Amino acid sequence: MMSIIPAAPRFRRAYDHRLREHVVRSGPTSLGHRLAIPGATIWTWRRRGLRPVVTMEPLDQDRQHLLESIAKLDRRARVLTAVVRLLLAILRVSGFSLAGRRLPDSAAKADIIRTIESAQPCLPLALILRVLRLEPARYHAWRHASLACAIEDRPSCPRTNPGQLTAAEVATIKSLVLAPKHRHMPLRTLAPQTQRDGKVFASVTTWAKLVRKGGWRRPRGRLYPPKPTVGVRATQTNEVWHIDTTFIKPLDGTRAYLHSVIDNFFRKILA
């Protein structure tokens, strides 16, 4: 019968906050190697930054000053709690939510990112995103885009996909599609013509997708003038006559011609 030997418990090493502060401020110096601090621990310290340290300085005050400081902090905490409750009530009543809502303004996105980063030392990121009703994937995409380039809906930064069109190319396609002088040209003719001119290099399928997505309606202009609805009209009798001849072939093989004659003036009266 095999006996199972329990694994030895793992202990986490605790480091003094002054050592962590020294490593964060001065970088990975030889001090960390001399003290046998793992490289992953040093990397985590530098990534998370400095921690707030609680000191015993406030306790050095006398009792009266300490009670006044506590009362002042308590009043401030109650005021902030009331303000937060009011703001949350307004958000719930207004129904505002970032979920499923476009935010094309890059300045607004940057402001939200800065606000979230300033609140992270006090609140966990999951709670902040839950209060804002912002999906974590969307927030991380905004943050990654802000580090790479602008966070507009269609930025003019370097393309992340070789076949992706820039905002200027999409605007050029829109102007060509809606131009009055190109309305008579179908997309299968307009797209190759634009490629030959060196303006936009995109396939006809891409043009059709953009037209369908943007709702760019192309009313076709009439190339020929409309036919007149009113023909020749006489002002009196015996002025204009109309004669029509119809050939009829009966079953016996003979031929019959039917002539119809009508005065245009009576035609006007009948109309």
TILUM-196031 format. One record per residue (C-alpha): z negated, x negated, y; residue in three letters. Coordinates in pm, 1 decimal. Layout:
zz Z; xx X; yy Y; res ALA
...
***
This chain:
zz 0.0; xx 0.0; yy 0.0; res MET
zz 107.5; xx -144.0; yy 334.1; res MET
zz -143.8; xx -170.1; yy 613.7; res SER
zz -33.5; xx -112.7; yy 971.0; res ILE
zz -173.9; xx -360.1; yy 1218.2; res ILE
zz -206.9; xx -205.3; yy 1565.5; res PRO
zz -35.6; xx -390.9; yy 1844.0; res ALA
zz -250.8; xx -581.6; yy 2085.6; res ALA
zz -304.4; xx -397.6; yy 2415.3; res PRO
zz -105.5; xx -524.9; yy 2710.0; res ARG
zz -292.4; xx -614.7; yy 3024.8; res PHE
zz -139.6; xx -613.3; yy 3368.1; res ARG
zz -225.4; xx -901.1; yy 3593.3; res ARG
zz -360.3; xx -813.6; yy 3935.9; res ALA
zz -283.0; xx -1035.6; yy 4233.1; res TYR
zz -458.8; xx -1066.4; yy 4564.9; res ASP
zz -286.7; xx -886.9; yy 4852.5; res HIS
zz -284.5; xx -1206.8; yy 5059.1; res ARG
zz -78.7; xx -1380.4; yy 4791.8; res LEU
zz 170.3; xx -1095.3; yy 4789.4; res ARG
zz 190.9; xx -1099.4; yy 5169.1; res GLU
zz 253.7; xx -1475.8; yy 5166.8; res HIS
zz 534.8; xx -1442.9; yy 4911.0; res VAL
zz 699.0; xx -1153.6; yy 5101.5; res VAL
zz 686.2; xx -1335.3; yy 5436.1; res ARG
zz 784.9; xx -1685.3; yy 5320.7; res SER
zz 1018.7; xx -1599.3; yy 5033.2; res GLY
zz 1022.1; xx -1729.1; yy 4674.3; res PRO
zz 864.4; xx -2068.0; yy 4742.3; res THR
zz 713.9; xx -2310.5; yy 4493.5; res SER
zz 380.4; xx -2132.2; yy 4527.9; res LEU
zz 491.5; xx -1857.5; yy 4292.8; res GLY
zz 606.3; xx -2109.6; yy 4032.7; res HIS
zz 282.3; xx -2306.6; yy 4051.5; res ARG
zz 78.9; xx -1991.6; yy 3989.9; res LEU
zz 309.0; xx -1878.6; yy 3705.1; res ALA
zz 406.7; xx -1554.8; yy 3876.2; res ILE
zz 702.2; xx -1390.7; yy 3695.4; res PRO
zz 1029.2; xx -1383.4; yy 3883.9; res GLY
zz 1062.0; xx -1007.6; yy 3833.6; res ALA
zz 725.0; xx -957.6; yy 4002.9; res THR
zz 830.5; xx -1168.2; yy 4302.8; res ILE
zz 1158.9; xx -974.8; yy 4325.8; res TRP
zz 969.0; xx -643.7; yy 4316.4; res THR
zz 731.5; xx -760.4; yy 4590.6; res TRP
zz 1018.3; xx -860.3; yy 4818.2; res ARG
zz 1209.3; xx -539.5; yy 4751.1; res ARG
zz 913.2; xx -307.5; yy 4822.3; res ARG
zz 785.1; xx -505.5; yy 5119.2; res GLY
zz 431.7; xx -528.4; yy 5248.9; res LEU
zz 164.7; xx -283.8; yy 5141.8; res ARG
zz -84.7; xx -126.0; yy 5379.6; res PRO
zz -420.5; xx -298.8; yy 5333.7; res VAL
zz -749.7; xx -119.0; yy 5393.0; res VAL
zz -1004.3; xx -341.6; yy 5564.9; res THR
zz -1374.7; xx -300.6; yy 5636.2; res MET
zz -1339.1; xx -339.3; yy 6013.3; res GLU
zz -1399.2; xx 32.2; yy 6097.0; res PRO
zz -1726.9; xx 18.4; yy 5902.4; res LEU
zz -1857.4; xx -249.4; yy 6137.7; res ASP
zz -1889.9; xx 11.7; yy 6414.3; res GLN
zz -2212.2; xx 195.3; yy 6480.5; res ASP
zz -2277.9; xx 536.5; yy 6334.5; res ARG
zz -2193.6; xx 733.9; yy 6649.5; res GLN
zz -1854.4; xx 567.3; yy 6701.9; res HIS
zz -1771.8; xx 604.3; yy 6335.1; res LEU
zz -1849.4; xx 978.3; yy 6341.4; res LEU
zz -1637.2; xx 1022.7; yy 6654.5; res GLU
zz -1343.6; xx 842.2; yy 6490.7; res SER
zz -1374.5; xx 1056.5; yy 6180.4; res ILE
zz -1388.2; xx 1376.6; yy 6389.4; res ALA
zz -1083.5; xx 1267.5; yy 6591.2; res LYS
zz -884.6; xx 1191.2; yy 6275.1; res LEU
zz -992.6; xx 1522.7; yy 6124.3; res ASP
zz -869.4; xx 1715.0; yy 6431.5; res ARG
zz -540.4; xx 1526.0; yy 6425.6; res ARG
zz -495.0; xx 1599.3; yy 6054.2; res ALA
zz -559.5; xx 1971.2; yy 6112.7; res ARG
zz -307.4; xx 1979.8; yy 6400.2; res VAL
zz -42.3; xx 1802.5; yy 6193.9; res LEU
zz -105.6; xx 2034.4; yy 5899.0; res THR
zz -62.1; xx 2340.1; yy 6122.3; res ALA
zz 261.4; xx 2199.6; yy 6269.4; res VAL
zz 401.0; xx 2127.4; yy 5923.7; res VAL
zz 314.3; xx 2478.1; yy 5805.4; res ARG
zz 487.2; xx 2631.1; yy 6109.2; res LEU
zz 799.4; xx 2422.9; yy 6052.3; res LEU
zz 809.8; xx 2512.2; yy 5683.4; res LEU
zz 767.8; xx 2882.3; yy 5767.3; res ALA
zz 1056.4; xx 2862.1; yy 6016.7; res ILE
zz 1275.0; xx 2689.5; yy 5755.7; res LEU
zz 1197.9; xx 2954.9; yy 5494.0; res ARG
zz 1263.6; xx 3244.0; yy 5734.3; res VAL
zz 1586.7; xx 3095.9; yy 5871.6; res SER
zz 1715.4; xx 3020.9; yy 5521.3; res GLY
zz 1841.1; xx 2678.2; yy 5625.4; res PHE
zz 1905.7; xx 2441.9; yy 5337.0; res SER
zz 2112.5; xx 2128.0; yy 5286.7; res LEU
zz 2200.1; xx 2239.0; yy 4933.5; res ALA
zz 2570.6; xx 2330.4; yy 4919.9; res GLY
zz 2609.3; xx 2277.0; yy 5297.7; res ARG
zz 2856.4; xx 2031.0; yy 5446.3; res ARG
zz 2727.3; xx 1784.0; yy 5702.2; res LEU
zz 3034.4; xx 1602.1; yy 5839.2; res PRO
zz 2858.5; xx 1437.2; yy 6134.9; res ASP
zz 2772.2; xx 1076.1; yy 6051.5; res SER
zz 2503.1; xx 1059.6; yy 6321.8; res ALA
zz 2317.6; xx 1352.8; yy 6162.9; res ALA
zz 2332.2; xx 1187.2; yy 5820.2; res LYS
zz 2204.2; xx 858.6; yy 5960.2; res ALA
zz 1919.3; xx 1042.1; yy 6135.6; res ASP
zz 1817.7; xx 1211.5; yy 5809.7; res ILE
zz 1829.8; xx 878.3; yy 5623.6; res ILE
zz 1609.5; xx 710.3; yy 5887.5; res ARG
zz 1361.8; xx 999.3; yy 5877.1; res THR
zz 1336.9; xx 982.5; yy 5498.0; res ILE
zz 1286.5; xx 605.2; yy 5503.3; res GLU
zz 1012.7; xx 635.2; yy 5766.7; res SER
zz 832.6; xx 899.2; yy 5558.5; res ALA
zz 852.0; xx 705.5; yy 5230.1; res GLN
zz 537.9; xx 492.1; yy 5292.0; res PRO
zz 333.0; xx 815.5; yy 5308.3; res CYS
zz 513.4; xx 1048.8; yy 5067.5; res LEU
zz 708.3; xx 990.2; yy 4746.4; res PRO
zz 1085.1; xx 1020.4; yy 4770.6; res LEU
zz 1103.5; xx 1309.3; yy 4522.4; res ALA
zz 865.2; xx 1518.8; yy 4733.8; res LEU
zz 1055.3; xx 1442.6; yy 5055.1; res ILE
zz 1387.6; xx 1547.1; yy 4901.5; res LEU
zz 1225.9; xx 1862.8; yy 4759.9; res ARG
zz 1098.6; xx 1960.0; yy 5104.8; res VAL
zz 1439.0; xx 1896.4; yy 5261.3; res LEU
zz 1614.4; xx 2069.0; yy 4968.5; res ARG
zz 1845.0; xx 1770.8; yy 4940.0; res LEU
zz 1981.4; xx 1660.4; yy 4602.4; res GLU
zz 1881.7; xx 1303.8; yy 4505.1; res PRO
zz 2239.6; xx 1215.1; yy 4409.9; res ALA
zz 2363.8; xx 1329.0; yy 4750.7; res ARG
zz 2096.5; xx 1127.8; yy 4934.1; res TYR
zz 2172.1; xx 810.5; yy 4738.2; res HIS
zz 2545.4; xx 859.8; yy 4800.7; res ALA
zz 2479.1; xx 887.3; yy 5176.4; res TRP
zz 2257.6; xx 578.7; yy 5169.3; res ARG
zz 2512.5; xx 377.5; yy 4972.1; res HIS
zz 2790.6; xx 483.6; yy 5210.4; res ALA
zz 2579.5; xx 392.4; yy 5513.7; res SER
zz 2534.5; xx 41.2; yy 5373.2; res LEU
zz 2906.3; xx 1.7; yy 5296.8; res ALA
zz 3065.4; xx 159.2; yy 5607.2; res CYS
zz 3053.3; xx 480.8; yy 5807.7; res ALA
zz 2926.2; xx 798.8; yy 5641.0; res ILE
zz 3184.4; xx 1039.4; yy 5781.2; res GLU
zz 3339.5; xx 1292.5; yy 5544.1; res ASP
zz 3664.7; xx 1093.0; yy 5559.7; res ARG
zz 3576.1; xx 750.3; yy 5701.1; res PRO
zz 3826.6; xx 489.2; yy 5805.4; res SER
zz 3646.5; xx 223.9; yy 5601.4; res CYS
zz 3812.8; xx 29.3; yy 5315.8; res PRO
zz 3927.2; xx 253.6; yy 5035.8; res ARG
zz 3709.0; xx 291.0; yy 4728.6; res THR
zz 4010.0; xx 407.2; yy 4528.6; res ASN
zz 4355.4; xx 241.8; yy 4558.1; res PRO
zz 4526.9; xx 582.3; yy 4558.6; res GLY
zz 4293.7; xx 741.9; yy 4810.8; res GLN
zz 4441.8; xx 847.0; yy 5144.4; res LEU
zz 4271.1; xx 756.4; yy 5469.7; res THR
zz 4186.9; xx 1003.7; yy 5743.8; res ALA
zz 4483.8; xx 882.0; yy 5952.1; res ALA
zz 4727.7; xx 939.2; yy 5663.5; res GLU
zz 4592.0; xx 1290.1; yy 5601.2; res VAL
zz 4626.3; xx 1370.1; yy 5971.9; res ALA
zz 4987.4; xx 1242.4; yy 5964.6; res THR
zz 5068.6; xx 1464.8; yy 5666.9; res ILE
zz 4917.3; xx 1766.1; yy 5842.0; res LYS
zz 5115.0; xx 1705.7; yy 6160.8; res SER
zz 5440.0; xx 1669.1; yy 5965.8; res LEU
zz 5377.9; xx 1981.5; yy 5758.7; res VAL
zz 5300.7; xx 2197.8; yy 6062.2; res LEU
zz 5569.2; xx 2049.2; yy 6289.0; res ALA
zz 5824.7; xx 2315.8; yy 6392.3; res PRO
zz 6119.6; xx 2079.6; yy 6339.1; res LYS
zz 6021.5; xx 2024.5; yy 5973.2; res HIS
zz 5951.8; xx 2384.6; yy 5875.1; res ARG
zz 6293.0; xx 2426.7; yy 5718.3; res HIS
zz 6233.6; xx 2124.6; yy 5490.6; res MET
zz 6049.8; xx 2182.0; yy 5159.9; res PRO
zz 5776.5; xx 1941.2; yy 5055.7; res LEU
zz 5993.6; xx 1782.9; yy 4785.0; res ARG
zz 6231.3; xx 1674.1; yy 5064.7; res THR
zz 5975.7; xx 1600.2; yy 5334.8; res LEU
zz 5756.6; xx 1367.9; yy 5122.6; res ALA
zz 6040.3; xx 1123.5; yy 5025.5; res PRO
zz 6169.7; xx 1130.8; yy 5382.8; res GLN
zz 5824.4; xx 1029.1; yy 5508.6; res THR
zz 5813.8; xx 744.9; yy 5254.7; res GLN
zz 6155.2; xx 620.0; yy 5368.0; res ARG
zz 6031.1; xx 624.0; yy 5728.6; res ASP
zz 5726.0; xx 417.1; yy 5624.1; res GLY
zz 5466.6; xx 666.2; yy 5753.5; res LYS
zz 5281.1; xx 789.8; yy 5443.4; res VAL
zz 5331.7; xx 681.9; yy 5081.5; res PHE
zz 5214.5; xx 982.1; yy 4879.7; res ALA
zz 5368.8; xx 1191.1; yy 4604.8; res SER
zz 5487.8; xx 1549.0; yy 4641.4; res VAL
zz 5194.0; xx 1663.5; yy 4424.0; res THR
zz 4948.4; xx 1505.8; yy 4665.8; res THR
zz 5121.0; xx 1679.0; yy 4956.8; res TRP
zz 5099.1; xx 2013.4; yy 4777.1; res ALA
zz 4727.8; xx 1962.5; yy 4700.1; res LYS
zz 4650.0; xx 1883.6; yy 5063.7; res LEU
zz 4850.9; xx 2182.9; yy 5188.1; res VAL
zz 4675.9; xx 2413.4; yy 4940.7; res ARG
zz 4330.2; xx 2268.5; yy 5016.2; res LYS
zz 4370.7; xx 2275.2; yy 5394.4; res GLY
zz 4546.5; xx 2612.7; yy 5405.4; res GLY
zz 4830.8; xx 2475.6; yy 5615.0; res TRP
zz 5065.8; xx 2774.6; yy 5630.6; res ARG
zz 5430.8; xx 2698.2; yy 5694.7; res ARG
zz 5609.6; xx 3009.1; yy 5829.9; res PRO
zz 5979.2; xx 2968.3; yy 5762.4; res ARG
zz 6205.7; xx 3016.9; yy 6064.8; res GLY
zz 6519.6; xx 3232.6; yy 6030.4; res ARG
zz 6832.7; xx 3019.4; yy 6041.1; res LEU
zz 7069.7; xx 3311.4; yy 6110.9; res TYR
zz 7026.0; xx 3586.0; yy 6372.7; res PRO
zz 6922.7; xx 3927.7; yy 6241.1; res PRO
zz 7200.6; xx 4173.9; yy 6170.2; res LYS
zz 7248.7; xx 4450.4; yy 6430.8; res PRO
zz 7106.4; xx 4784.0; yy 6324.9; res THR
zz 7328.8; xx 4982.6; yy 6561.9; res VAL
zz 7707.6; xx 4956.6; yy 6513.8; res GLY
zz 7998.5; xx 5101.5; yy 6709.1; res VAL
zz 7913.5; xx 5432.6; yy 6875.3; res ARG
zz 8164.1; xx 5656.7; yy 7048.1; res ALA
zz 8080.2; xx 5847.8; yy 7367.0; res THR
zz 8318.5; xx 6140.3; yy 7304.8; res GLN
zz 8536.4; xx 6294.6; yy 7035.9; res THR
zz 8868.1; xx 6145.0; yy 6926.0; res ASN
zz 8762.9; xx 5806.3; yy 7061.8; res GLU
zz 8690.8; xx 5619.4; yy 6735.2; res VAL
zz 8784.6; xx 5732.6; yy 6386.3; res TRP
zz 8669.9; xx 5586.1; yy 6053.2; res HIS
zz 8893.0; xx 5598.7; yy 5746.0; res ILE
zz 8776.6; xx 5502.7; yy 5397.9; res ASP
zz 8984.3; xx 5498.3; yy 5080.3; res THR
zz 8842.0; xx 5515.2; yy 4730.1; res THR
zz 9039.6; xx 5463.7; yy 4406.9; res PHE
zz 8946.6; xx 5697.6; yy 4120.5; res ILE
zz 9082.1; xx 5670.5; yy 3765.2; res LYS
zz 9034.0; xx 5992.9; yy 3561.0; res PRO
zz 9015.5; xx 5998.3; yy 3179.6; res LEU
zz 9379.4; xx 6105.5; yy 3138.3; res ASP
zz 9496.2; xx 5767.5; yy 3274.6; res GLY
zz 9627.1; xx 5891.3; yy 3606.3; res THR
zz 9532.9; xx 5749.9; yy 3942.6; res ARG
zz 9379.7; xx 5936.0; yy 4232.9; res ALA
zz 9313.5; xx 5817.4; yy 4582.9; res TYR
zz 9037.9; xx 5977.6; yy 4789.8; res LEU
zz 9071.3; xx 5937.0; yy 5166.4; res HIS
zz 8774.6; xx 6021.5; yy 5386.8; res SER
zz 8819.2; xx 6048.5; yy 5762.7; res VAL
zz 8534.0; xx 6096.9; yy 6007.7; res ILE
zz 8499.9; xx 6093.6; yy 6381.2; res ASP
zz 8255.4; xx 5832.9; yy 6509.9; res ASN
zz 8120.2; xx 6075.5; yy 6768.8; res PHE
zz 8012.3; xx 6322.3; yy 6499.9; res PHE
zz 7867.7; xx 6029.5; yy 6303.4; res ARG
zz 7642.0; xx 5957.6; yy 6601.9; res LYS
zz 7532.7; xx 6321.7; yy 6614.1; res ILE
zz 7457.9; xx 6329.2; yy 6241.1; res LEU
zz 7255.4; xx 6006.4; yy 6265.4; res ALA
***
